Amino acid sequence: MAKHNVFEDMAGYGRADLAGTYSSTARARAGMDPAQVDAPLAELLERGYVIVHDALDPETLRRVRDAVTARFAHAGGRNNFEGFRTRRLYGLLDKTDTCDPILIHPLALALLDRVLLPNYLVSQAQAIEILAGEDAQPLHYDDAFYPIPRPRAPLGAATIFAIDAFTEDNGSTVLLPESHRWGERAPAPEDPRVAAVMPPGSMLFMLGTLWHGGGANRTHASRLAVTVQYCQPYLRTQENYFLSMSRERVKRASPDMQRLLGYDIHGPFMGFVNGMHPLRVLE
Ligand SMILES: O=C(O)CCC(=O)C(=O)O
């Protein structure tokens, strides 16, 4: 017997014209040929990650670099996961709008549209600068804090944009290909590992179930990246954007960014404010 969803007849919660807008990133992807998505998607589903070069133009790269390097406030992290010789800029989206093009990158959204449910959310965004001499970060997978056993479909996905070149030695993300399919097991020494070597402006996109970690930086220079994590629309996000982003800032954001920040309804009624569509609070 077909499974009946008791809520499926409840459309248009709140205001019809607003509730009807949920789920679409068509604006951001306008002009993107679906064929451009097929090859990276196939690679992503096969290996658990894909690297795409020239995802950012040089001017955006320069602006992002200037904006984030000016704002780093700490010399290092608080534990070996953050990295004692790694600078992290949390709350990135509130501190600068320079990284908005990274958050709503058309190819990232096109891939997210295919691996997560409509109305997926931004879970966190940060800049990560791995400084000279940093040790390798403990291996992990990003959606591990949701207590749902593996193997399973990813509950999230992430991008890592190379602002500096990622080389074999400077802390490139270490990836364990195909580990997104693993059950409840940790990496073993014999599991193949790949360094995400890529030129500046490249995007690494990986599923939330893929084992990975920041690499050791054995050079004398630092490695700068901007990373964004996204999650299914029914999950709690890592950063609480309703508290960390002012309404003025959200008002300035694009419709896609507003949706990612949770200013939308995940039908039929997740995310409402006082029984109505959340965009009303910005009016
Ligand atoms: O910086 C990197 O290459 C990866 C960082 C990472 O996976 C994390 O901090 O969760």
The ligand as an SDF file (V2000), in Angstrom:
LIG
                    3D

 10  9  0  0  0  0  0  0  0  0999 V2000
   40.5430   22.9420    5.8790 O   0  0  0  0  0  0  0  0  0  0  0  0
   40.3170   21.8410    5.3590 C   0  0  0  0  0  0  0  0  0  0  0  0
   40.9190   21.4440    4.3680 O   0  0  0  0  0  0  0  0  0  0  0  0
   39.2670   20.9290    5.9340 C   0  0  0  0  0  0  0  0  0  0  0  0
   38.6720   21.4470    7.2100 C   0  0  0  0  0  0  0  0  0  0  0  0
   37.6140   20.5810    7.7650 C   0  0  0  0  0  0  0  0  0  0  0  0
   37.2870   19.5310    7.2620 O   0  0  0  0  0  0  0  0  0  0  0  0
   36.9170   21.0030    8.9900 C   0  0  0  0  0  0  0  0  0  0  0  0
   37.3860   21.8920    9.7020 O   0  0  0  0  0  0  0  0  0  0  0  0
   35.8570   20.4000    9.2980 O   0  0  0  0  0  0  0  0  0  0  0  0
  1  2  2  0
  2  3  1  0
  2  4  1  0
  4  5  1  0
  5  6  1  0
  6  7  2  0
  6  8  1  0
  8  9  2  0
  8 10  1  0
M  END
$$$$
